[in-house]
Amino acid sequence: MKFFICVILIFMLAVFPVGATQIASEYQNAEIFEPLPELIETAAPIGQVLELNAKSVILLEANSKQILYESNSDERLKPASITKIMSLLLVCEAIENGSLTLETQITASPYACSMGGSQIWLEPDEIMTVDELLKACFIASANDATVALAEAVAGSEEAFVSLMNERAKQLGLNGTNFVNTTGLDAEGHLTNAHDVAIMSAELISHELVKKYSTVWMDSLRQGESELVNTNKLVRFYEGCTGLKTGTTSGAGYCVSATAERDGLSLVAVVMCADSSNNRFDDARKLLNYGFANYKYTTVDCSDIGEIKVPVLSGTAGSVLVVPDGNLNILLKKSNMGAITKSVSVPENVTAPIAAGDTVGCVYVNVGQEQVGVIELKAEHSVEKLTLKFIFKTLLRALFTL
């Protein structure tokens, strides 16, 4: 044990320059470097109830928004710093629409500097770029940096909170009401695991996010302030892509954990666990459950053969229809061999037909359940039959006799 402590101390001295300030939010530095306890049990099969510590959990597939597992996921709870998922979503959208750039310089207001809690100790009038403040928010869960970004987007935290609630409504998050940007406990500041999962999936759809959410350690102020990620899964869970932790006395220990393996992107939200390690254990159990039991597969129609649909009143007697690409579907691994396809086209169509018009479809089923549709498109145009066309055709036939 003494040897292990010595190794950790030597490592920390090597990583953190003498005189540098370590900014490790939400729990002690020693715990950040401590590996997560090994999970004894294997991933549970579909249908088995998971043994979890948290009050509310959900596992979501990020692209389809399909719920893979949930327990008490609609209960409204205090979210702590996973609130910042919505705050960061609005900042990323502001960057995409050109309102901000990563190089935009932001001057810290006295109000932003007064936040307390997890912070990077911004000083009034201190200037940082959006890039630096995003590092502070994603990695160190910094409240002061979050408010500084909110003020840059909307002019004030109050105005930014209005945007947060408006965006929540747009996403259909009916269990969510924000009172602040940071997640500090406040009356009426509530959400639920389901809503957090949806906003998390929306946030990770922005490629910029992984630049920050996957980083374990970084620094600010030319190396004077070292940042250590509050999300231990970034270091200790294979495929982890983020996303956000949260801890307050009212919320308990929370995490929205995202991970990717073999094209499968999952979001595991854990709310109101009773310890830091237990929230990460719950998140790992949920993610393991998803990766063990589900897989994305690509369905193509290369085996359906050539399909021609008769055309009425057209310059051609039929039109060739072809599949409009492939279909990516999320399946239970146990259903991988149960995929069937059925072609549906009309008996005929009436001209004119434009290239690219939908003329039929291929229904994709797993057992009796329809899981997707691939449209069949006209490969070429067929014009409407006219007297002029008939006359020209007759003349051409006469001259070729």
Secondary structure by P-SEA (a helix, b strand, c coil): caaaaaaaaaaaaaaccccbbbbbcccccccccccccccccccccccccccccccccccccccccccccccccccccccccccaaaaaaaaaaaaaaccccccbbbbbcccccccccccccccccccccaaaaaaaaaccccaaaaaaaaaaacccaaaaaaaaaaaaaaacccccccccccccccccccccaaaaaaaaaaaaccccccccccccccccccccbbbbbcccccccccccccccccccccccbbbbcccccccbbbbbbbcccccaaaaaaaaaaaaaaaaacbbbbbbbcccccbbbbbbccccccbbbbbbcbbbbbbbcccccccbbbbbbbccccccccccccccbbbbbbccccccbbbbbbcccccccccaaaaaaaaaaaaaac
